[in-house]
């Protein structure tokens, strides 16, 4: 406390003497701001060490407003991930990872891990604007205050509106659907109004935007500009994207109920289309063969078929309604039996439950289990002796990997 008093007194004394000598004030102001910045960072570090995360985040945010230091931004971003604010966290962490050169390997690893968590919960939107110094808003809130022609936004999943406005030009407006963990690219092309002669655009430079944190960790800025009526259009490149994403996947499958409850092992390959954040449609084909004979006899069976699915998604989990059209084939061979093959067509339907996890932005792994009811069961009999009587039910378990695009 004595030392703090001496420091404050020294600052005040220095300021008073500077005024008396009519010295320039900027040097004094810079010294005060530097001292305030250091004090806020020290306070934030203490609060973080004590486990008071909201207080630490507020202090880091105040310090970042004074000086956009990547070390402070990275620590604030990591805290915001823990406080479940992934949108601001992703922006701060990406900036810290790119600009923070003189940090320890442990701190950089903390930033990278926190960024991966935040990135999986938001959508990255890369925006190009045809005219520099345009006023850009996302859902009515101002963005890209520096007026760059290229910048990055992190937005929550769902419906959004991007708008660019500039005097003498028609507004450029894009409505889009953001997907969790996805990446979208848009160009806002402003067209000159008829009363203004067109001019050659300057050289385009894609640069990251300067992050402007809110004065409060929980509240966005409230300096919303006046809204203008949109003139739809002006989109080049990715025109009016719907946010659809496709994926392909493959992996091993084990099926129970192919003429017997013994496991049949095979493979599955398919594709799906994400039509909404929580809804996807899929089509896949699979085949599996029994690993042993039926009833200890040289009689084998296999199944092959296609499935269509309509799935609902929530975080990592998903559930699907399935339609199935396939066959079950039973064959006899060996010295004891005359070689024969019987094929039965088995339409049906059922359901599936599973979980999907993101490894990278495009690579996923999943596991799922399904149950199908078929049109009829399978009975295998030899010389009047029933070796297997399988009810019209098949169950499957699969794991696999997928690639999204």
C-alpha positions as CSV (number, residue, x, y, z in Angstrom):
1,X,0.0,0.0,0.0
2,X,2.9,2.4,0.8
3,X,4.6,1.7,-2.5
4,X,1.3,2.2,-4.4
5,X,0.8,5.5,-2.6
6,X,4.3,6.6,-3.6
7,X,3.6,5.6,-7.2
8,X,0.3,7.5,-7.4
9,X,1.8,10.5,-5.6
10,X,4.7,10.5,-8.1
11,X,2.4,10.4,-11.0
12,X,0.3,13.3,-9.6
13,X,3.4,15.3,-8.8
14,X,4.8,14.7,-12.3
15,X,1.5,15.8,-13.8
16,X,1.4,19.0,-11.7
17,X,4.9,20.0,-12.6
18,X,4.3,19.3,-16.3
19,X,1.3,21.6,-16.2
20,X,3.3,24.3,-14.4
21,X,6.0,24.1,-17.1
22,X,3.3,24.1,-19.9
23,X,4.8,20.8,-21.2
24,X,2.9,18.6,-23.7
25,X,0.2,16.5,-22.1
26,X,0.4,13.4,-24.4
27,X,3.5,12.0,-22.6
28,X,1.7,12.3,-19.2
29,X,-1.4,10.7,-20.6
30,X,0.7,7.8,-22.1
31,X,2.4,7.2,-18.8
32,X,-1.0,7.1,-17.0
33,X,-2.5,4.7,-19.5
34,X,0.6,2.5,-19.4
35,X,0.4,2.4,-15.6
36,X,-3.4,1.7,-15.7
37,X,-2.8,-1.1,-18.3
38,X,-0.1,-2.7,-16.1
39,X,-2.4,-2.5,-13.0
40,X,-5.4,-4.1,-14.8
41,X,-3.2,-6.9,-16.2
42,X,-1.8,-7.6,-12.7
43,X,-5.3,-7.6,-11.2
44,X,-6.6,-9.9,-13.9
45,X,-3.7,-12.3,-13.3
46,X,-4.5,-12.4,-9.6
47,X,-8.2,-12.9,-10.1
48,X,-7.5,-15.7,-12.6
49,X,-5.1,-17.4,-10.2
50,X,-7.8,-17.1,-7.4
51,X,-10.4,-18.8,-9.6
52,X,-12.5,-15.6,-10.0
53,X,-12.9,-16.0,-13.7
54,X,-15.6,-13.3,-14.4
55,X,-13.6,-10.7,-12.5
56,X,-10.4,-11.7,-14.3
57,X,-12.2,-11.5,-17.7
58,X,-13.5,-8.0,-17.0
59,X,-10.0,-6.8,-16.0
60,X,-8.4,-8.3,-19.1
61,X,-11.1,-6.7,-21.3
62,X,-10.5,-3.3,-19.8
63,X,-6.7,-3.7,-20.3
64,X,-7.3,-4.8,-23.9
65,X,-9.3,-1.6,-24.6
66,X,-6.2,0.4,-23.6
67,X,-3.7,-1.7,-25.6
68,X,-4.5,-4.6,-27.9
69,X,-1.8,-6.7,-26.6
70,X,-1.9,-10.3,-27.9
71,X,-0.9,-11.8,-24.6
72,X,-3.8,-10.1,-22.9
73,X,-6.1,-11.0,-25.7
74,X,-5.1,-14.7,-25.6
75,X,-5.7,-14.9,-21.8
76,X,-9.0,-13.2,-22.2
77,X,-10.0,-15.5,-25.0
78,X,-9.1,-18.6,-23.0
79,X,-11.2,-17.3,-20.1
80,X,-14.2,-16.6,-22.4
81,X,-14.1,-20.2,-23.6
82,X,-14.5,-21.3,-19.9
83,X,-17.3,-18.7,-19.5
84,X,-19.1,-20.1,-22.6
85,X,-18.6,-17.1,-24.8
86,X,-17.0,-18.8,-27.9
87,X,-17.8,-16.0,-30.4
88,X,-15.5,-13.3,-28.9
89,X,-13.1,-16.0,-27.7
90,X,-12.5,-17.4,-31.1
91,X,-11.6,-14.0,-32.5
92,X,-9.3,-13.0,-29.6
93,X,-7.6,-16.4,-29.7
94,X,-6.9,-16.4,-33.4
95,X,-5.5,-12.9,-33.2
96,X,-3.3,-13.9,-30.2
97,X,-2.1,-17.1,-32.0
98,X,-1.1,-15.1,-35.1
99,X,0.5,-12.1,-33.3
100,X,1.7,-13.5,-30.0
101,X,5.4,-14.3,-30.7
102,X,7.0,-14.0,-27.3
103,X,4.9,-16.4,-25.3
104,X,5.7,-19.6,-23.6
105,X,5.0,-22.9,-25.3
106,X,2.6,-23.8,-22.4
107,X,0.6,-20.6,-22.9
108,X,0.5,-21.1,-26.7
109,X,-0.7,-24.7,-26.2
110,X,-3.5,-23.3,-23.9
111,X,-4.6,-20.9,-26.6
112,X,-4.6,-23.5,-29.3
113,X,-6.7,-25.9,-27.2
114,X,-9.1,-23.1,-26.2
115,X,-9.4,-22.0,-29.9
116,X,-10.2,-25.6,-31.0
117,X,-13.1,-25.7,-28.4
118,X,-14.4,-22.3,-29.4
119,X,-14.1,-23.0,-33.1
120,X,-16.2,-26.2,-32.8
121,X,-19.1,-24.1,-31.5
122,X,-19.1,-21.3,-34.0
123,X,-19.0,-20.7,-37.8
124,X,-16.1,-18.9,-39.4
125,X,-17.2,-16.4,-42.0
126,X,-14.6,-14.9,-44.4
127,X,-15.9,-11.7,-45.9
128,X,-14.6,-9.6,-48.8
129,X,-16.0,-6.1,-49.5
130,X,-15.7,-4.5,-52.9
131,X,-15.3,-0.9,-51.6
132,X,-12.9,0.1,-48.8
133,X,-14.3,2.0,-45.8
134,X,-17.8,0.5,-46.3
135,X,-20.0,0.3,-43.2
136,X,-20.5,-3.4,-42.6
137,X,-23.1,-4.8,-40.1
138,X,-23.9,-8.3,-39.0
139,X,-27.5,-8.6,-37.8
140,X,-27.6,-4.8,-37.4
141,X,-24.4,-4.6,-35.3
142,X,-21.4,-2.8,-36.7
143,X,-18.4,-4.8,-37.8
144,X,-15.1,-4.1,-39.5
145,X,-14.8,-0.6,-38.0
146,X,-11.4,-0.1,-39.7
147,X,-13.0,-0.4,-43.2
148,X,-10.9,-3.2,-44.5
149,X,-11.8,-4.9,-47.7
150,X,-11.3,-8.4,-46.2
151,X,-11.9,-9.6,-42.7
152,X,-13.1,-12.6,-40.6
153,X,-16.2,-13.0,-38.4
154,X,-17.1,-15.7,-36.0
155,X,-20.9,-16.2,-35.6
156,X,-23.2,-18.5,-33.8
157,X,-25.1,-21.2,-35.8
158,X,-28.4,-20.0,-37.3
159,X,-29.8,-17.4,-39.7
160,X,-27.8,-14.1,-40.1
161,X,-27.7,-11.0,-42.3
162,X,-24.5,-9.3,-43.7
163,X,-24.9,-5.8,-45.0
164,X,-22.4,-3.3,-46.5
165,X,-23.3,0.4,-47.1
166,X,-21.4,3.3,-48.5
167,X,-22.5,6.8,-49.7
168,X,-23.1,6.7,-53.5
169,X,-23.6,2.9,-53.6
170,X,-26.5,0.5,-53.3
171,X,-26.4,-1.6,-50.2
172,X,-25.1,-5.2,-50.6
173,X,-27.0,-7.7,-48.5
174,X,-26.5,-11.4,-47.9
175,X,-28.7,-13.7,-45.8
176,X,-27.0,-16.9,-44.8
177,X,-27.3,-19.9,-42.5
178,X,-24.2,-20.5,-40.3
179,X,-23.4,-24.1,-39.3
180,X,-21.5,-25.0,-36.1
181,X,-17.9,-25.7,-36.9
182,X,-18.3,-24.6,-40.6
183,X,-16.5,-22.1,-42.8
184,X,-18.3,-19.8,-45.2
185,X,-16.9,-17.3,-47.7
186,X,-18.9,-14.3,-49.1
187,X,-18.3,-11.2,-51.2
188,X,-20.3,-8.0,-50.6
189,X,-20.3,-6.2,-54.0
190,X,-21.6,-2.6,-53.8
191,X,-22.9,-1.2,-57.1
192,X,-22.7,2.6,-57.8
193,X,-26.0,4.5,-57.8
194,X,-27.0,5.9,-61.2
195,X,-26.1,9.4,-60.3
196,X,-22.5,8.5,-59.5
197,X,-20.0,7.6,-62.2
198,X,-18.3,4.2,-61.7
199,X,-14.7,4.3,-60.7
200,X,-11.9,1.8,-60.9
201,X,-11.6,-0.1,-57.6
202,X,-8.3,0.1,-55.8
203,X,-6.1,-2.9,-55.2
204,X,-7.7,-5.4,-52.9
205,X,-5.8,-6.5,-49.8
206,X,-7.3,-9.3,-47.6
207,X,-6.4,-8.3,-44.1
208,X,-7.7,-9.4,-40.7
209,X,-10.0,-7.0,-38.9
210,X,-9.0,-5.2,-35.7
211,X,-11.1,-6.7,-32.9
212,X,-13.1,-4.1,-31.0
213,X,-14.2,-5.8,-27.7
214,X,-17.3,-4.6,-25.9
215,X,-17.0,-2.4,-22.9
216,X,-18.7,-5.3,-21.0
217,X,-17.8,-8.9,-21.5
218,X,-21.5,-9.8,-21.7
219,X,-23.0,-6.9,-23.6
220,X,-22.3,-6.0,-27.3
221,X,-21.6,-2.4,-28.5
222,X,-24.8,-0.3,-28.8
223,X,-23.6,2.1,-31.5
224,X,-25.9,0.6,-34.1
225,X,-26.0,2.8,-37.3
226,X,-29.4,3.7,-38.9
227,X,-30.8,0.8,-40.8
228,X,-31.4,1.3,-44.5
229,X,-33.8,-0.6,-46.8
230,X,-31.9,-3.4,-48.5
231,X,-31.5,-3.6,-52.3
232,X,-31.1,-7.3,-52.7
233,X,-28.3,-8.5,-54.9
234,X,-24.7,-7.5,-55.3
235,X,-23.4,-10.9,-54.3
236,X,-20.6,-12.4,-56.4
237,X,-18.8,-15.7,-55.9
238,X,-20.8,-17.6,-53.3
239,X,-24.2,-16.1,-54.2
240,X,-26.9,-16.4,-51.6
241,X,-25.5,-19.5,-49.9
242,X,-28.0,-21.7,-48.2
243,X,-25.4,-23.2,-45.8
244,X,-25.8,-26.7,-47.1
245,X,-22.9,-29.1,-46.4
246,X,-22.3,-32.6,-47.7
247,X,-20.2,-35.4,-46.3
248,X,-19.1,-38.9,-47.2
249,X,-18.3,-41.6,-44.7
250,X,-17.2,-45.2,-44.5
251,X,-16.3,-47.9,-41.9
252,X,-16.7,-51.4,-40.7
253,X,-20.1,-52.8,-39.6
254,X,-21.3,-55.8,-37.5
255,X,-24.9,-57.0,-38.2
256,X,-26.8,-59.5,-36.0
257,X,-29.9,-61.3,-37.5
258,X,-28.6,-62.4,-40.9
259,X,-30.4,-65.8,-40.7
260,X,-29.0,-66.2,-37.2
261,X,-27.9,-64.1,-34.2
262,X,-24.3,-64.8,-34.9
263,X,-22.4,-61.7,-36.0
264,X,-21.9,-60.9,-39.7
265,X,-19.0,-58.6,-40.4
266,X,-18.8,-56.2,-43.4
267,X,-18.5,-52.6,-44.4
268,X,-20.7,-49.6,-45.0
269,X,-20.2,-46.5,-47.2
270,X,-22.5,-43.6,-47.7
271,X,-23.1,-39.9,-47.9
272,X,-25.3,-37.2,-46.3
273,X,-26.5,-33.7,-46.8
274,X,-26.8,-31.3,-43.9
275,X,-30.0,-29.3,-44.8
276,X,-30.2,-27.5,-41.5
277,X,-28.2,-27.1,-38.3
278,X,-30.2,-29.9,-36.7
279,X,-31.4,-32.0,-39.8
280,X,-29.6,-34.2,-42.3
281,X,-30.6,-36.6,-45.1
282,X,-28.5,-39.7,-45.9
283,X,-28.0,-42.6,-48.3
284,X,-25.8,-45.6,-47.6
285,X,-25.0,-49.1,-48.8
286,X,-23.7,-51.9,-46.6
287,X,-23.0,-55.6,-46.8
288,X,-21.9,-58.2,-44.2
289,X,-21.1,-62.0,-44.1
290,X,-21.6,-64.5,-41.3
291,X,-18.3,-65.5,-39.7
292,X,-19.4,-69.1,-39.1
293,X,-21.7,-71.7,-40.5
294,X,-25.3,-72.0,-39.5
295,X,-25.9,-74.7,-36.9
296,X,-22.4,-76.0,-37.4
297,X,-23.1,-77.0,-41.0
298,X,-21.4,-75.7,-44.1
299,X,-24.2,-73.2,-44.7
300,X,-23.4,-69.5,-44.9
301,X,-25.4,-66.3,-45.2
302,X,-24.9,-62.7,-46.1
303,X,-26.9,-59.5,-46.4
304,X,-26.6,-56.5,-48.7
305,X,-28.8,-53.5,-49.0
306,X,-29.3,-49.8,-49.1
307,X,-30.6,-47.5,-46.4
308,X,-32.1,-44.0,-46.5
309,X,-32.1,-41.9,-43.4
310,X,-33.6,-38.7,-42.0
311,X,-31.6,-37.6,-38.9
312,X,-31.9,-35.0,-36.2
313,X,-28.7,-33.7,-34.6
314,X,-28.1,-32.1,-31.1
315,X,-24.5,-31.4,-30.3
316,X,-22.6,-34.6,-30.7
317,X,-25.6,-36.9,-30.7
318,X,-28.0,-37.9,-33.5
319,X,-31.1,-40.0,-34.0
320,X,-32.4,-41.2,-37.4
321,X,-35.4,-42.8,-39.0
322,X,-34.3,-45.5,-41.5
323,X,-35.8,-47.1,-44.6
324,X,-34.2,-50.3,-45.8
325,X,-34.3,-52.3,-49.0
326,X,-32.0,-55.3,-49.2
327,X,-31.5,-59.0,-49.6
328,X,-30.5,-62.0,-47.4
329,X,-28.7,-64.7,-49.2
330,X,-28.3,-68.3,-47.8
331,X,-25.8,-70.7,-49.5
332,X,-25.0,-74.4,-49.0
333,X,-21.7,-76.0,-50.1
334,X,-19.4,-78.9,-49.3
335,X,-19.6,-82.6,-49.7
336,X,-22.6,-83.0,-47.4
337,X,-24.9,-80.8,-49.5
338,X,-25.6,-79.9,-53.0
339,X,-24.5,-76.4,-53.7
340,X,-27.5,-74.1,-53.7
341,X,-28.2,-70.4,-53.1
342,X,-31.5,-68.8,-51.9
343,X,-32.0,-65.1,-52.0
344,X,-34.9,-63.3,-50.3
345,X,-35.7,-59.6,-50.7
346,X,-36.2,-57.9,-47.4
347,X,-37.7,-54.4,-47.3
348,X,-38.1,-52.8,-43.9
349,X,-37.6,-49.8,-41.6
350,X,-36.3,-48.8,-38.2
351,X,-34.2,-46.3,-36.2
352,X,-30.6,-45.4,-35.3
353,X,-28.9,-43.7,-32.4
354,X,-25.3,-42.5,-32.6
355,X,-22.7,-39.9,-31.8
356,X,-20.4,-37.8,-34.0
357,X,-17.2,-36.0,-33.0
358,X,-15.1,-33.5,-35.0
359,X,-11.4,-34.3,-35.3
360,X,-10.6,-31.3,-37.6
361,X,-12.8,-28.8,-39.4
362,X,-13.6,-31.4,-42.1
363,X,-12.7,-34.8,-40.6
364,X,-15.2,-36.5,-38.2
365,X,-15.6,-39.9,-36.5
366,X,-18.8,-41.5,-35.5
367,X,-20.3,-44.6,-33.9
368,X,-23.9,-45.7,-34.2
369,X,-26.3,-48.6,-33.5
370,X,-29.5,-49.4,-35.4
371,X,-32.5,-51.7,-35.3
372,X,-34.5,-52.7,-38.4
373,X,-37.8,-54.5,-38.7
374,X,-38.0,-56.6,-42.0
375,X,-40.9,-57.8,-44.0
376,X,-40.3,-61.4,-43.1
377,X,-37.9,-63.6,-41.1
378,X,-35.5,-66.4,-42.3
379,X,-35.8,-70.1,-41.6
380,X,-33.0,-72.6,-42.5
381,X,-34.0,-76.3,-42.5
382,X,-32.2,-79.4,-43.8
383,X,-34.1,-82.7,-44.3
384,X,-36.9,-81.4,-42.1
385,X,-34.5,-80.3,-39.3
386,X,-34.7,-76.6,-38.6
387,X,-31.2,-75.2,-38.1
388,X,-32.2,-71.6,-37.6
389,X,-35.4,-69.6,-37.4
390,X,-34.6,-65.9,-37.4
391,X,-37.4,-63.4,-36.6
392,X,-37.7,-60.4,-39.0
393,X,-35.3,-58.2,-37.1
394,X,-31.7,-57.1,-37.8
395,X,-29.5,-55.1,-35.6
396,X,-26.3,-53.3,-36.6
397,X,-23.3,-51.6,-34.9
398,X,-20.9,-49.4,-36.9
399,X,-18.0,-47.1,-36.5
400,X,-16.5,-44.9,-39.2
401,X,-14.9,-41.7,-40.4
402,X,-16.4,-39.0,-42.5
403,X,-15.2,-36.1,-44.6
404,X,-17.3,-32.9,-44.8
405,X,-17.2,-30.4,-47.7
